[in-house]
Amino acid sequence: MPNVDLPTEVILIIISHLARSDVLRLLTINQHWFYVASSFLYRNLTLRNGDHFKACSNLFQETAKKRRRPSLGFYSKHNYAQLVRCLDLSRLEQYTLITDETFRRLTIDCIHLETLNIYNCHNLTNDAVTRILKHNRGLRHLYLAVATGLDARCLLDARETVQQLKTLNLYYVPMFFCNNVSRRHIRSLQDCFPNLHTLTISAMELKKHVGYDTLAKCFKSIRRLWMQYSRPEEIAAYLYHCQALEDLTLIHPDLRNTGLNHLPPRLKTFEISVHRFYPGNVDDIRNYDVGRVQRLAFKALKTKDFLQVLRRIWPDQLKKLTCPNGTTDEVIDVLVERFPGLTSLRLRYGSITVEGLRKLLKTFQFTEFVFDGAVIKDASTATDLWSALEEWKNPHLHTLILDVDGITVELMRQFPNLYPNLRVLRFKYRPGTDVSEYVNFLLSFKHLEALDIADTLDIFDPYLPTLPSPYEEMYQKLRNEFEFWNKRDSIW
């Protein structure tokens, strides 16, 4: 019999180590345990399928009816909806379920939300979002990625909440500041985001008479900016007006006819994923003071320019690095010499030697490692590569992406011992491998949350139905989680 007099803080610590099914049993101990356990269960509500969505919506509706008429039905009067602090619809498989009416029924009593993610809920209109914003003045993080039915007026009509926002995600909502939005509307937004720290935007369209300078002035306070498919004038406007930036990520930007000379002075994250840098861009990067940078990614920068940038970063400062194409042993030597605290590394399409790889793995205990076999220039067979990985025992590793052909069954069997805390894994299927080996492989991991077995030749997938049903479902769930992990930066 548990000690029912335990303080709330102690109960929460206990619950945090239990599976959901075990937490449900605690609801029946007494009233105190019921309130603590239910608040834990509903604090972060992530809906994954239609049945889960309908069950939660029905629970919130029926308990509301019971509070109005205590004699009605058998539901509790407990207000579960008020316990929800984070409502996440980004994992929902059937986005068409989310309409204004179903969303209203789900959220009508959710008045203490701090985080709302309505990724891909493209049937929602401004009215539905404005209503929930007005009812949740404590909302701090708003994610509207791919909610293409919305525009900026949904924010204007809920100014008091919007002024408290710290995060705004507008990934792939290109017409958000265009459809039914005038220049006057955008100017009205310029005082609406005094506390905004993080902004995510993608392929943003504006009307011809509205300049990007007008829009960028709305977000002068932001510290983290993630942009995709941005135009030269858009980049220039944000760099000029957002001088408080600490984290800058540009994904596939158009850098023609634009300079990076207005870069904020104290960037900690400096990432540009582009197929080509123009000469002026390279000069701006080489001249920028990168001393404080902790996260760096320049996929298209030439090796000599990249080395020059690396050598100007303060020793021990760099934590996360994406190397450009053409990485050599000289880059590895600089990393080993100057950045022993590096925790995340992405290597693609380079020309390092097997000995360079061994030196790298011997020095670092990465938490994230992304590796492409094309990096190695002198491995006559994959055996040299596998032997280097077999010598790398890393209990800290939680993400491993191996885009390498022909991973051996022997190495695959060693993964759980080499990387016992691995949570995200991707590797390529080896043609001819017995499918039963993958069943044993799945069962041998304790913490694996996402898995993708890349099958470029379409050989492995036809074998999936031959797996016992529980294992096929297990793999499909892990693969879905990997797909979500792969796009997490744009959704969150």
LOLUM-732179 format. One record per residue (C-alpha): residue in three letters; y negated, z negated, x negated. Coordinates in pm, 1 decimal. Example, Ala and Ser with C-alpha at 12.3 -4.5 7.8 and 13.67 -1.06 7.14 Angstrom:
! LOLUM-732179
Ala; 450.0; -780.0; -1230.0
Ser; 106.0; -714.0; -1367.0
! end
This chain:
! LOLUM-732179
Met; 0.0; 0.0; 0.0
Pro; -333.8; 103.8; -158.1
Asn; -615.8; -141.7; -203.9
Val; -840.5; -62.1; 93.6
Asp; -1130.4; -260.2; -56.0
Leu; -1183.6; -19.5; -343.2
Pro; -1545.4; 95.7; -390.1
Thr; -1634.7; 447.0; -277.9
Glu; -1692.6; 560.1; -637.0
Val; -1341.9; 453.5; -739.5
Ile; -1184.4; 625.0; -437.7
Leu; -1365.3; 950.0; -526.3
Ile; -1230.4; 934.0; -882.0
Ile; -877.1; 887.2; -746.1
Ile; -914.7; 1171.0; -495.5
Ser; -1048.2; 1410.9; -760.7
His; -707.0; 1403.2; -933.8
Leu; -503.4; 1472.5; -618.4
Ala; -391.0; 1792.2; -447.7
Arg; -546.5; 1873.1; -110.3
Ser; -220.8; 1791.3; 72.6
Asp; -223.0; 1443.0; -81.4
Val; -589.0; 1386.7; 5.8
Leu; -511.7; 1467.2; 370.9
Arg; -269.2; 1173.5; 385.6
Leu; -544.7; 935.5; 280.1
Leu; -737.5; 1011.3; 599.0
Thr; -501.3; 781.6; 794.5
Ile; -536.9; 464.4; 582.5
Asn; -843.5; 322.9; 752.7
Gln; -1194.7; 423.2; 855.8
His; -1349.4; 375.7; 511.2
Trp; -1089.8; 591.6; 339.5
Phe; -1125.8; 846.6; 620.3
Tyr; -1499.2; 887.8; 562.7
Val; -1467.9; 908.9; 184.4
Ala; -1171.8; 1151.8; 191.6
Ser; -1323.1; 1375.1; 460.3
Ser; -1655.0; 1395.1; 274.4
Phe; -1461.8; 1503.2; -35.6
Leu; -1258.9; 1765.0; 155.1
Tyr; -1556.2; 1926.9; 326.7
Arg; -1825.3; 1889.7; 61.1
Asn; -1739.3; 2227.4; -96.5
Leu; -1608.0; 2454.6; 177.6
Thr; -1462.5; 2783.5; 53.8
Leu; -1321.8; 3007.5; 329.5
Arg; -1057.9; 3253.6; 212.5
Asn; -913.6; 3424.1; 521.9
Gly; -969.6; 3476.5; 891.9
Asp; -743.8; 3190.6; 1000.7
His; -927.0; 2942.9; 777.4
Phe; -1262.9; 3067.8; 903.1
Lys; -1161.3; 3036.6; 1269.1
Ala; -1004.4; 2692.4; 1216.5
Cys; -1320.3; 2549.8; 1057.7
Ser; -1546.2; 2712.4; 1315.7
Asn; -1329.4; 2574.4; 1596.8
Leu; -1324.1; 2225.0; 1441.1
Phe; -1703.0; 2216.3; 1413.3
Gln; -1745.8; 2343.2; 1771.9
Glu; -1494.1; 2108.4; 1933.8
Thr; -1615.3; 1795.6; 1753.2
Ala; -1969.6; 1884.5; 1862.9
Lys; -1851.1; 1903.7; 2225.0
Lys; -1677.7; 1566.5; 2184.6
Arg; -2000.7; 1408.4; 2064.3
Arg; -2181.2; 1539.5; 2371.3
Arg; -1900.3; 1442.5; 2614.4
Pro; -1678.3; 1165.9; 2468.5
Ser; -1422.7; 1202.5; 2749.1
Leu; -1362.9; 1570.6; 2669.4
Gly; -1047.9; 1677.7; 2479.0
Phe; -861.8; 1508.5; 2195.6
Tyr; -1085.4; 1593.9; 1896.8
Ser; -1264.9; 1329.2; 1691.2
Lys; -1641.1; 1280.1; 1729.3
His; -1675.4; 1291.4; 1350.8
Asn; -1937.8; 1546.3; 1240.3
Tyr; -1749.4; 1736.7; 970.4
Ala; -2014.1; 2010.1; 952.6
Gln; -2276.9; 1766.0; 825.4
Leu; -2051.7; 1685.9; 529.1
Val; -2068.6; 2042.1; 394.8
Arg; -2293.8; 2080.8; 90.9
Cys; -2163.1; 2415.1; -40.8
Leu; -2054.4; 2692.1; 197.2
Asp; -1884.0; 2977.9; 12.1
Leu; -1789.3; 3296.5; 199.1
Ser; -1752.2; 3505.2; -117.9
Arg; -1372.2; 3467.7; -113.8
Leu; -1328.3; 3576.5; 244.8
Glu; -1091.7; 3871.1; 281.6
Gln; -1217.7; 3987.6; 624.0
Tyr; -1593.7; 4015.8; 587.3
Thr; -1624.2; 4196.2; 920.5
Leu; -1551.1; 3862.1; 1088.6
Ile; -1898.6; 3744.2; 989.6
Thr; -2147.2; 3845.2; 1255.8
Asp; -2462.0; 3664.5; 1364.8
Glu; -2272.9; 3489.9; 1644.9
Thr; -1966.2; 3379.9; 1443.2
Phe; -2194.4; 3266.3; 1160.6
Arg; -2406.3; 3065.8; 1404.5
Arg; -2098.3; 2895.3; 1549.8
Leu; -1977.1; 2802.8; 1201.2
Thr; -2308.2; 2672.6; 1068.2
Ile; -2494.3; 2533.4; 1370.4
Asp; -2433.8; 2171.9; 1258.3
Cys; -2442.6; 2241.7; 882.1
Ile; -2781.1; 2085.3; 812.9
His; -2727.5; 1943.0; 463.3
Leu; -2636.9; 2258.1; 272.7
Glu; -2738.1; 2277.6; -91.2
Thr; -2555.2; 2603.7; -177.2
Leu; -2487.3; 2907.3; 43.2
Asn; -2299.2; 3220.1; -66.7
Ile; -2265.7; 3503.0; 187.6
Tyr; -2138.2; 3771.6; -50.2
Asn; -2061.7; 4102.8; 123.8
Cys; -2149.9; 3971.3; 470.5
His; -2326.2; 4298.3; 548.1
Asn; -2318.4; 4246.1; 927.3
Leu; -2555.4; 3950.3; 908.4
Thr; -2917.6; 4007.6; 1007.3
Asn; -3243.0; 3836.2; 913.6
Asp; -3234.5; 3615.1; 1224.4
Ala; -2905.7; 3448.3; 1127.3
Val; -3013.7; 3377.5; 769.7
Thr; -3361.9; 3260.0; 868.4
Arg; -3210.6; 3014.0; 1117.7
Ile; -2985.7; 2850.6; 860.1
Leu; -3266.8; 2839.3; 603.6
Lys; -3495.3; 2660.0; 849.5
His; -3223.6; 2404.6; 929.4
Asn; -3140.3; 2335.0; 562.8
Arg; -3457.6; 2240.7; 379.1
Gly; -3248.5; 2090.5; 102.2
Leu; -3095.9; 2430.3; 15.4
Arg; -3128.1; 2499.1; -357.4
His; -2895.1; 2792.6; -434.0
Leu; -2887.7; 3108.3; -218.0
Tyr; -2649.2; 3397.2; -292.3
Leu; -2703.3; 3713.0; -83.8
Ala; -2503.8; 3958.8; -298.8
Val; -2411.1; 4279.3; -109.5
Ala; -2549.0; 4135.5; 217.0
Thr; -2709.9; 4472.9; 277.9
Gly; -2825.5; 4398.4; 633.9
Leu; -3097.2; 4165.3; 505.4
Asp; -3451.2; 4216.6; 379.9
Ala; -3728.2; 3995.7; 240.2
Arg; -3857.8; 3892.8; 582.3
Cys; -3569.3; 3645.5; 616.7
Leu; -3729.5; 3449.3; 331.0
Leu; -4087.1; 3477.5; 455.2
Asp; -3996.7; 3316.4; 787.0
Ala; -3848.8; 3009.1; 614.4
Arg; -4109.2; 2934.5; 347.8
Glu; -4055.0; 2557.8; 332.4
Thr; -3691.3; 2603.4; 230.0
Val; -3757.6; 2902.8; 4.5
Gln; -4011.5; 2704.8; -196.6
Gln; -3734.8; 2463.3; -299.3
Leu; -3489.5; 2732.8; -412.0
Lys; -3365.1; 2719.6; -770.0
Thr; -3126.1; 3017.1; -752.2
Leu; -3160.8; 3351.0; -572.3
Asn; -2896.1; 3622.2; -600.0
Leu; -2986.5; 3968.8; -467.4
Tyr; -2709.3; 4162.2; -642.3
Tyr; -2670.1; 4506.4; -491.3
Val; -2908.7; 4455.5; -202.3
Pro; -3121.8; 4750.7; -319.7
Met; -3340.2; 4777.5; -8.3
Phe; -3421.7; 4406.2; 16.5
Phe; -3787.7; 4460.0; -76.8
Cys; -3811.5; 4807.5; 77.0
Asn; -3679.6; 4827.8; 434.5
Asn; -3943.4; 4704.5; 681.0
Val; -4121.3; 4526.2; 393.8
Ser; -4481.8; 4612.1; 315.6
Arg; -4695.0; 4538.6; 12.1
Arg; -4857.1; 4260.1; 213.5
His; -4515.9; 4098.5; 267.8
Ile; -4440.3; 4101.4; -104.4
Arg; -4781.6; 3955.8; -189.7
Ser; -4709.4; 3678.2; 59.2
Leu; -4398.7; 3593.0; -142.6
Gln; -4591.7; 3539.3; -465.4
Asp; -4638.8; 3168.7; -392.6
Cys; -4295.1; 3114.1; -242.1
Phe; -4083.4; 3056.5; -554.5
Pro; -4248.5; 2783.4; -764.8
Asn; -3912.8; 2616.3; -840.8
Leu; -3695.9; 2925.9; -885.5
His; -3502.8; 2919.7; -1214.3
Thr; -3236.6; 3191.0; -1175.3
Leu; -3276.3; 3543.7; -1036.0
Thr; -3006.6; 3811.5; -1005.7
Ile; -3107.9; 4163.1; -896.9
Ser; -2949.4; 4507.8; -904.5
Ala; -3074.5; 4862.0; -843.9
Met; -3383.8; 4733.3; -663.4
Glu; -3583.3; 4991.0; -466.7
Leu; -3952.8; 4967.7; -378.6
Lys; -4184.1; 5177.5; -166.6
Lys; -4400.8; 5422.0; -359.6
His; -4723.8; 5230.4; -308.5
Val; -4567.2; 4899.3; -419.3
Gly; -4547.7; 4849.3; -795.1
Tyr; -4291.4; 4642.0; -981.0
Asp; -4577.7; 4431.3; -1116.3
Thr; -4645.4; 4309.1; -763.3
Leu; -4281.8; 4206.5; -720.9
Ala; -4241.5; 4052.2; -1066.7
Lys; -4538.1; 3819.9; -1002.1
Cys; -4326.4; 3653.6; -731.6
Phe; -4083.8; 3526.3; -993.1
Lys; -4310.5; 3406.5; -1274.7
Ser; -4133.4; 3069.7; -1299.4
Ile; -3776.9; 3196.1; -1355.7
Arg; -3585.9; 3095.3; -1667.5
Arg; -3276.3; 3309.4; -1621.3
Leu; -3285.9; 3679.2; -1529.3
Trp; -2979.3; 3899.0; -1469.9
Met; -3063.8; 4264.5; -1397.9
Gln; -2842.7; 4568.3; -1339.6
Tyr; -2938.1; 4938.0; -1322.0
Ser; -3303.1; 4854.5; -1378.7
Arg; -3577.2; 5112.1; -1436.7
Pro; -3809.1; 5112.5; -1742.5
Glu; -4116.0; 5007.0; -1542.6
Glu; -3914.3; 4731.7; -1369.9
Ile; -3796.2; 4587.3; -1703.5
Ala; -4147.4; 4601.2; -1847.7
Ala; -4294.6; 4421.9; -1543.1
Tyr; -4046.3; 4132.3; -1555.4
Leu; -4072.2; 4089.3; -1931.6
Tyr; -4451.9; 4080.0; -1910.3
His; -4482.9; 3835.5; -1619.7
Cys; -4179.5; 3608.9; -1676.2
Gln; -4268.8; 3451.2; -2008.6
Ala; -4077.9; 3129.1; -1928.7
Leu; -3747.1; 3316.7; -1956.2
Glu; -3473.0; 3153.5; -2160.8
Asp; -3176.7; 3371.4; -2055.7
Leu; -3203.2; 3750.9; -2028.5
Thr; -2912.4; 3978.1; -1934.4
Leu; -2962.0; 4352.9; -1880.8
Ile; -2658.9; 4547.7; -1752.5
His; -2680.7; 4928.2; -1782.9
Pro; -3061.8; 4936.3; -1797.3
Asp; -3264.0; 5252.8; -1842.2
Leu; -3446.8; 5185.9; -2169.1
Arg; -3611.5; 5525.3; -2204.2
Asn; -3988.3; 5517.6; -2251.6
Thr; -3995.2; 5140.7; -2242.8
Gly; -4029.4; 4883.2; -2514.9
Leu; -3888.9; 4536.7; -2551.6
Asn; -4199.7; 4416.3; -2731.4
His; -4292.8; 4178.2; -2448.0
Leu; -3974.4; 3973.7; -2484.9
Pro; -4026.6; 3602.8; -2406.1
Pro; -4056.1; 3395.1; -2722.9
Arg; -3768.4; 3145.8; -2685.5
Leu; -3463.2; 3326.2; -2552.2
Lys; -3132.5; 3139.3; -2566.4
Thr; -2934.3; 3421.2; -2404.7
Phe; -3005.6; 3778.5; -2515.2
Glu; -2756.9; 4029.4; -2371.6
Ile; -2802.7; 4403.3; -2326.1
Ser; -2507.6; 4612.5; -2213.0
Val; -2611.6; 4974.0; -2254.8
His; -2444.9; 5292.3; -2379.2
Arg; -2736.9; 5384.1; -2601.5
Phe; -3037.6; 5219.3; -2763.2
Tyr; -3344.7; 5428.9; -2838.1
Pro; -3522.8; 5395.4; -3176.4
Gly; -3810.6; 5193.2; -3031.5
Asn; -3564.3; 4951.5; -2868.3
Val; -3385.4; 4891.7; -3199.6
Asp; -3714.7; 4816.7; -3375.8
Asp; -3810.2; 4565.1; -3107.0
Ile; -3471.3; 4391.5; -3135.6
Arg; -3486.6; 4378.3; -3516.4
Asn; -3837.3; 4232.6; -3505.9
Tyr; -3763.6; 3972.9; -3238.2
Asp; -3724.3; 3608.3; -3344.2
Val; -3359.9; 3545.4; -3248.8
Gly; -3340.3; 3208.2; -3422.9
Arg; -3269.6; 3004.9; -3108.3
Val; -3026.4; 3250.0; -2945.6
Gln; -2697.8; 3092.8; -2833.9
Arg; -2549.2; 3388.0; -2640.8
Leu; -2578.4; 3738.0; -2787.4
Ala; -2446.3; 4076.7; -2671.3
Phe; -2552.0; 4422.2; -2796.1
Lys; -2267.6; 4662.9; -2723.0
Ala; -2441.3; 4978.5; -2849.6
Leu; -2620.6; 4845.1; -3157.2
Lys; -2521.7; 4989.0; -3494.4
Thr; -2336.1; 4754.2; -3725.6
Lys; -2610.7; 4739.4; -3990.5
Asp; -2872.8; 4646.9; -3729.5
Phe; -2638.6; 4396.5; -3568.3
Leu; -2575.8; 4227.0; -3903.1
Gln; -2949.1; 4199.7; -3959.9
Val; -2987.3; 4026.2; -3622.8
Leu; -2694.2; 3791.5; -3687.0
Arg; -2829.8; 3676.5; -4021.1
Arg; -3160.1; 3571.1; -3861.4
Ile; -3000.0; 3339.7; -3602.8
Trp; -3009.0; 2975.9; -3706.3
Pro; -2676.1; 2852.6; -3853.1
Asp; -2446.5; 2678.9; -3602.7
Gln; -2670.2; 2797.7; -3315.5
Leu; -2460.4; 3084.3; -3178.3
Lys; -2197.9; 2987.8; -2917.2
Lys; -2107.4; 3308.8; -2734.0
Leu; -2099.6; 3659.0; -2884.5
Thr; -2013.2; 4009.9; -2769.8
Cys; -1987.1; 4237.0; -3073.8
Pro; -2099.3; 4601.1; -3059.8
Asn; -1866.1; 4894.4; -3107.8
Gly; -1786.7; 4942.9; -3474.3
Thr; -1736.1; 4577.7; -3571.1
Thr; -1620.8; 4543.1; -3932.9
Asp; -1486.3; 4272.2; -4163.9
Glu; -1844.3; 4217.7; -4282.4
Val; -1935.2; 4095.3; -3932.8
Ile; -1633.1; 3862.9; -3936.5
Asp; -1744.1; 3720.4; -4272.6
Val; -2091.6; 3642.8; -4137.1
Leu; -1942.8; 3470.0; -3830.8
Val; -1709.0; 3257.3; -4042.4
Glu; -1985.2; 3164.2; -4284.0
Arg; -2272.0; 3088.7; -4043.4
Phe; -2133.0; 3005.7; -3697.4
Pro; -1833.3; 2769.2; -3710.6
Gly; -1925.2; 2641.7; -3362.1
Leu; -1867.8; 2981.4; -3194.7
Thr; -1667.0; 2924.7; -2872.6
Ser; -1654.1; 3270.7; -2711.5
Leu; -1600.0; 3610.1; -2876.7
Arg; -1556.2; 3961.0; -2737.6
Leu; -1437.3; 4234.5; -2974.4
Arg; -1401.5; 4597.7; -2868.2
Tyr; -1363.4; 4925.4; -3055.4
Gly; -1420.4; 4823.8; -3413.7
Ser; -1254.3; 4869.7; -3749.7
Ile; -1160.1; 4526.7; -3880.6
Thr; -844.4; 4475.2; -4085.6
Val; -546.2; 4260.3; -3991.9
Glu; -649.9; 4020.3; -4267.6
Gly; -996.6; 4004.3; -4115.0
Leu; -840.1; 3914.6; -3780.4
Arg; -623.3; 3645.3; -3942.2
Lys; -931.3; 3498.4; -4109.2
Leu; -1114.2; 3497.9; -3777.3
Leu; -834.1; 3326.0; -3586.9
Lys; -775.5; 3074.7; -3863.7
Thr; -1140.9; 2966.9; -3854.4
Phe; -1217.2; 2948.7; -3482.9
Gln; -1070.7; 2765.7; -3184.1
Phe; -1226.2; 2982.5; -2912.9
Thr; -1231.4; 2885.8; -2547.1
Glu; -1272.6; 3255.8; -2456.0
Phe; -1136.2; 3552.0; -2653.0
Val; -1155.2; 3916.8; -2544.8
Phe; -981.8; 4157.0; -2779.2
Asp; -918.8; 4531.1; -2778.4
Gly; -641.3; 4671.6; -2997.2
Ala; -870.5; 4955.9; -3104.7
Val; -1054.0; 4699.5; -3318.1
Ile; -773.8; 4696.9; -3576.5
Lys; -785.7; 4990.4; -3818.5
Asp; -491.0; 4929.3; -4054.6
Ala; -206.8; 4802.8; -3830.8
Ser; 70.7; 5060.0; -3870.4
Thr; 254.8; 4899.3; -3581.2
Ala; 169.4; 4639.8; -3320.1
Thr; 389.9; 4395.7; -3513.0
Asp; 106.9; 4306.0; -3752.9
Leu; -117.8; 4223.6; -3463.1
Trp; 143.3; 4014.8; -3280.7
Ser; 225.2; 3817.2; -3595.1
Ala; -145.0; 3727.2; -3631.2
Leu; -156.3; 3602.2; -3272.1
Glu; 170.0; 3407.7; -3312.0
Glu; 7.5; 3204.6; -3589.2
Trp; -292.4; 3114.0; -3372.8
Lys; -214.9; 2796.0; -3182.1
Asn; -519.8; 2706.8; -2974.8
Pro; -507.2; 2426.5; -2714.8
His; -876.4; 2486.4; -2630.5
Leu; -834.6; 2848.2; -2514.7
His; -884.0; 2897.5; -2140.0
Thr; -959.0; 3274.8; -2123.3
Leu; -761.0; 3542.9; -2308.9
Ile; -806.4; 3916.8; -2247.0
Leu; -579.1; 4141.4; -2457.0
Asp; -633.8; 4514.5; -2402.0
Val; -351.5; 4596.4; -2640.6
Asp; -49.1; 4819.6; -2587.3
Gly; 305.2; 4693.8; -2610.1
Ile; 290.7; 4316.4; -2597.0
Thr; 635.5; 4189.0; -2690.2
Val; 848.5; 3969.0; -2469.6
Glu; 890.6; 3727.9; -2760.4
Leu; 513.9; 3676.6; -2789.9
Met; 477.0; 3655.0; -2412.9
Arg; 729.2; 3369.5; -2407.6
Gln; 524.4; 3182.9; -2667.1
Phe; 196.1; 3197.6; -2475.5
Pro; 250.4; 2870.2; -2282.3
Asn; 311.7; 2684.1; -2609.1
Leu; 37.2; 2858.0; -2806.7
Tyr; -224.8; 2824.3; -2532.0
Pro; -115.6; 2537.8; -2302.5
Asn; -451.0; 2514.6; -2119.4
Leu; -490.5; 2886.6; -2049.1
Arg; -650.5; 2960.4; -1711.2
Val; -738.8; 3332.0; -1723.1
Leu; -508.5; 3591.4; -1882.6
Arg; -489.8; 3970.0; -1899.0
Phe; -251.9; 4184.7; -2102.1
Lys; -84.0; 4524.0; -2075.3
Tyr; 261.8; 4576.9; -1931.9
Arg; 526.1; 4687.6; -2183.0
Pro; 734.7; 4969.7; -2030.0
Gly; 1102.2; 4879.3; -2005.8
Thr; 1049.1; 4502.7; -1990.3
Asp; 1276.7; 4328.5; -1740.1
Val; 1071.8; 4215.9; -1440.2
Ser; 1259.2; 3883.4; -1437.1
Glu; 1084.7; 3802.3; -1766.5
Tyr; 754.7; 3793.7; -1580.3
Val; 894.8; 3551.6; -1321.7
Asn; 984.8; 3309.4; -1600.4
Phe; 645.5; 3376.9; -1755.3
Leu; 458.8; 3282.3; -1436.6
Leu; 656.6; 2960.7; -1396.0
Ser; 595.0; 2847.0; -1752.7
Phe; 216.6; 2799.0; -1717.3
Lys; 77.2; 2473.2; -1584.2
His; -290.6; 2562.9; -1543.8
Leu; -301.7; 2942.8; -1498.3
Glu; -551.6; 3039.7; -1226.6
Ala; -600.3; 3415.6; -1278.6
Leu; -367.8; 3682.3; -1419.6
Asp; -373.6; 4059.3; -1453.5
Ile; -88.0; 4259.7; -1601.4
Ala; -258.7; 4592.4; -1668.8
Asp; -39.5; 4885.5; -1571.2
Thr; -215.5; 5205.0; -1676.3
Leu; 102.9; 5412.9; -1631.6
Asp; 173.0; 5272.9; -1282.8
Ile; 515.0; 5147.1; -1393.8
Phe; 498.7; 4774.6; -1328.0
Asp; 355.4; 4772.0; -973.9
Pro; 653.5; 4953.7; -811.9
Tyr; 876.4; 4672.8; -941.5
Leu; 674.1; 4401.3; -767.8
Pro; 867.4; 4421.9; -436.1
Thr; 1189.1; 4348.7; -628.4
Leu; 1056.1; 4005.6; -724.9
Pro; 1163.5; 3713.2; -504.4
Ser; 904.4; 3671.9; -228.2
Pro; 741.4; 3349.0; -355.7
Tyr; 689.1; 3499.6; -701.8
Glu; 545.8; 3826.1; -571.1
Glu; 299.0; 3626.5; -360.0
Met; 219.1; 3407.2; -661.2
Tyr; 139.9; 3707.6; -878.0
Gln; -68.6; 3878.4; -608.8
Lys; -270.6; 3559.7; -565.6
Leu; -327.2; 3533.0; -942.7
Arg; -426.8; 3899.9; -958.8
Asn; -678.0; 3854.1; -675.1
Glu; -822.4; 3557.2; -859.6
Phe; -858.1; 3772.2; -1171.7
Glu; -1046.9; 4039.4; -979.1
Phe; -1282.9; 3771.7; -852.1
Trp; -1321.2; 3625.1; -1201.8
Asn; -1405.8; 3971.4; -1334.5
Lys; -1705.1; 4007.6; -1101.4
Arg; -1813.4; 3642.2; -1096.3
Asp; -2141.2; 3708.6; -1283.1
Ser; -2270.8; 3935.3; -1009.3
Ile; -2147.5; 3721.7; -714.6
Trp; -2255.8; 3386.7; -857.1
! end
